[in-house]
Amino acid sequence: MRISEIRVFRVELPVGEGAYSWSNDNSVAVFDSTVAEIATEAGVKGVGEICPLGAAYLPAFAEGARTAIAELAPGLIGLDPCNLGTINAAMDSRLRGHPFAKSPLDIACWDILGKTAGLPVCTLLGGRQGEAVELYRAISQDSPEAMAGSVARYRSEGYRRFQLKVGGDPDTDINRIRQCAAVLHRGDVLIADANTGWTRHGAARVAGAVADLDVYIEQPCADYDACLSIRRRTRHPFVLDESIDSLAAAARAIADDAMDVVNVKISKIGGLTKARMVRDLCASSAIAMTIEDTWGGDIATTAIAHLAHSTDPRMRFSCTDFNSYVTRDIARGAAKRVGGSMAAPEAPGLGVEPLYEVLGEPVAVYR
Ligand code: MG
């Protein structure tokens, strides 16, 4: 089987709450998502999606994804999409770095591999484990009162895990954590995600001021060594996210005992092929994971569901249903939230069918 054509679509995903806000005054009202569709001479097609969290979260941005795909796509024409190792080697030899832009192409090839094998992607990634995967809800940064209200509202919808967007003024963040903790019930999980927004001393103050609470601390500082310093000074369970962007970074952090949980974002690592390596390394090192991505719609969410559903449930901390944060459907058959969990589709491949009437005309075609 050979790749004959790659089509690229741009689609806007409005945020249901109006906007999503996090550290360093970042906020997005309408996400700019890119869908890549790979067609083969045999007629089998696959899709993938990349939606960066704005332009200042990771070294990734939406227009950059499409520009990098223009560099990558011609090198994939004629290759066998089922040979994922060859596909990734071809992308890495043609463009250094830019894992986020390689991710939708890699995911689309997994979709084709699954359709060709007649198996859902989660089976190919290790096998479906359990009935469903538990979700967390990210709580957009706002006043402590508003965030506590959001936690209560999403709790009533079925979520039991809440990731607070902190990383602002430490005193306000202490109030955010305390007020949100006060509305939780026994067994709920609270994570304070600073998204690199704190200084070392600010992070140390917040961790100390909430020492009596059952709360995870996530990515307090931008610098890995600063995070490690805070990790060594606090008894809170500790999560790394932005710092872990490769297999090598994960291996180093495991060796350093730098985290208890890691957030495996598919596009941050470069696609399902590489995210699976990080997933398997972490699972075999007793590091639990949140399986997710930077953002996305139905296709990115479904890729998350397949990787999460094939992960050892004991190592599965949570995952994310971005398609219930946005107001626009872009595919039929996608993984959808039911209460506080979701399941990978059972159809071959990703199990999604793009809604071309929503995606519109492709912004680029390579053949
Ligand atoms: Mg995070």
Residues whose N, C-alpha, C, O or C-beta is under 5 A from the ligand:
A	BS01	MG	D193 D241
